[in-house]
Amino acid sequence: MKYSFLLIPIVLFVFLSCNGDKSPKIVTVKVKAPFEMPAITIPDFSNCPKFPITDFGAIPENKEKNTLAIKKAIQKANQMGGGTVIIPEGEWITKKIHFQSNVNIHLEKGAVLLFSGNPDDYLPAVQTTWEGMECYNYSPLIYAYECKNIAITGEGKLKAQMDVWEKWFARPPAHMNSLKRLYNLAAKDVPVEERLMVNDTAHLRPHFIQFNRSENILLDGFSITNSPFWTIHPYLSKNVVIRNLNVYAHGHNNDGVDPEMSQNMLIEDCVFDQGDDAIAVKSGRNQDAWRLNTPTKNLVIRNCLVKNGHQLLAIGSELSGGVENIYMSNCKVKDDANMFHLVFIKTNERRGGYVKNIYVNNIGADKMSEGILGIETDVLYQWRDLVPTYEKRLTPISDIYLKNIKANSVKFISRILAQDKLPVKNVVLKNIKVDQIEGDHFIHKNVTNFKIDKK
């Protein structure tokens, strides 16, 4: 099988789309990849009016006034056809923030948006998700629903107060019973608006940033400290660029970026320091994803540094909508990072979906506690005995290409464990260099057309 990896020059074309020169310009980002990669469209707010939150009554350390000021500034920018909401230098405590279209939230250098740790500040419940299942739950700290042309930019910081969320990291029986309830509601196709998950004991923590059914999104330049749950979650969204971010979150389920049923994305020049996976590609769970029928597709990741995390690139286990056309290149894992795999693809008999066309090129790492590549098709964790299998759908996995990978120490190069009925197909490893391998180089069960090329 022939394959190639291409460098990714980016060409920007700017087209004006203005209403009285106030609406954002639309910038087209063209990215080359080993597959046909559509151009990505994102907003440019450089010519839009600016709305400092202090003009709307914001006062440092006054949560109520800051929340209202940010809301009013967002409304004003939207009403004007586009604008930038300015968060000035200083610490500004706030409740939830909900985007409207044609709005940029700009964090000036030295600015900190500090998000309250009181769960009541994220009510009323909004349509969101929990681990691949749609529901009504606490609002994400920053939330966009059906928005166009939105951005978060600047050199400032987003930070979450964690006192309550850290207590919710535990999974006591009441929490697990709520998860079982949601699983059964989704499996039986109960309408999403009837899946209310906010009560005294469910404790389903909110995402930090979720873009839900939105498009033309830019995240650029700022840092994130702490997160109740998944940190950045593009969900059913299109045209997303995430660049120059510094993300630190070491709690339970604290992935860095979770693209889910989203398409046409670029993640570049970011630093991830995570308590879970750095980049975790998802596409929904079981019946919910089969209903929505939207793959995660056309994602390029490049020039990122991972300081800590379970996996550099994880795919699944919520992949029931399908995952295809993923290209990661020129990324590095810090020498003392506590990593399991560089690439880990996981699914189970309930998921269905598919995985294909995964390209990983030019990766450097130190020690993996597991290996370079892991693929497992029977990963159920606590769910194995917690809830039943309503319908079995296996996951076809094929066309996985790893090239120019360097690591110091691993247990194995690849471990691929698939079902007899549906082997993993077409896995090619080329120029994989590891200084020390503790066990068997290759641990394979039910794999066809596996190729290893040392050059």
Secondary structure, 3 states (H helix, E strand, C coil): CCCCCCCCCEEEEEECCCCCCCCCEEEEEEECCCCCCCCEEEEECCCCCEEEHHHHCCCCCCHHHHHHHHHHHHHHHHHCCCEEEEECCEEEEECCEECCCCEEEEECCCEEEEECCCHHHHCCCEEEEECCEEEEECCCCEEEECCEEEEEEECCEEEECCHHHHHHCCCCHHHHHHHHHHHHHHHCCCCHHHCECCCCCCCCCCCCEEEECCEEEEEECCEEECCCCCCEEEECCEEEEEECCEEEECCCCCCCECCECCEEEEEECCEEEECCCCEEEECECHHHHHHHCCCEEEEEEECCEEEECCEEEEECCCECCCEEEEEEEEEEECCCCCEEEEEEEECCCCCCCCEEEEEEEEEECCEEEEEEEEEECCCCCCHHHHCCCCCCCCCCEEEEEEEEEEEEEECEEEEEECCCCCCEEEEEEEEEEEEEECCCCEEEECEEEEEEECC
